[in-house]
Amino acid sequence: MPTDLGRPYALDWRGDPPHMLKRDVPVWYRFLEKWGTPFLNLYYDCLLGGPFLSPEEKKDPLKWMWRVNLAKRADAIAELENEVWIIEVTTDPGLRV
């Protein structure tokens, strides 16, 4: 499955995670304070699935937009020593997660 993680974020970064709903951000930061210690790397707004693009095709703005619009998105992906967590953050879980 094609996956684009984007850039890694520092574990102590407390800005606005891309595409995370404003009301969910405080929930996320509480989670990080309690459970984030074992995380080695953290990525936000990751693209999962959708069409595969070669590095050359990713430079084409229309193809990249097509990729971004067709992929599923994870709020965050955390890398631990022996596993990867795909994380969806919400104050009110429902059909959108």
Helices and strands as residue ranges (DSSP letters): E 3-4, E 8-9, G 22-24, H 25-35, E 41-48, G 57-59, H 61-70, E 72-79, E 84-87
